[in-house]
Amino acid sequence: MMLKPGDSAPLLQIQDALGRTVDLAELVRQGRYVVLWFYPKANSPGCTAQGKKYAELHEAFRQMGAEVFGVSRDPASAQCDFMDKLALEGGLIPDSSGRLGRAFGVGGFLGLGSLLGLYNRDTILINPQGRVEQVWRNVNPFRDAEVVLDYLKSRISNLEAPAPAQPATDPKGL
């Protein structure tokens, strides 16, 4: 089932490529946004470009209160190599069983995911209320990280913007 904005996010516990537990429910309880960028294959050209951009913008995402995780069906060893190559500070999640992808409704790359074991290039943003905030399907790997960061900046600035001032009323009607 494809998730859409407003749906409850599946707040699972998963292992990252380094074997650390990533608890999506705990991140939400801490008031964090969670970005899950699903990609087809570690070290492929498009995924490398996408990963580099997330690495470059890692600190900007942190400043926006977001934790960022890349997810593919690659084994942990391939993802660790990918992380080292790109100097990724955010985690990568090996989802060889497809559990996380199924939970978030991420399909197979070019419609051949079950055959090839590759994910579509989709990005999902979970808000601090545990809801799917936004879903981007079939993203451009060269622009994805910037698009998500721009959305977060806009969303957060709208939440922090003061209410518009109301015109003062003259009690004498003048």
Beta strands, then each sheet from edge to edge (+ up, - down):
strand 1: 13-15
strand 2: 21-23
strand 3: 33-38
strand 4: 66-72
strand 5: 91-94
strand 6: 123-126
strand 7: 132-136
sheet 1: 1+ 2-
sheet 2: 5+ 4+ 3+ 6- 7+
end
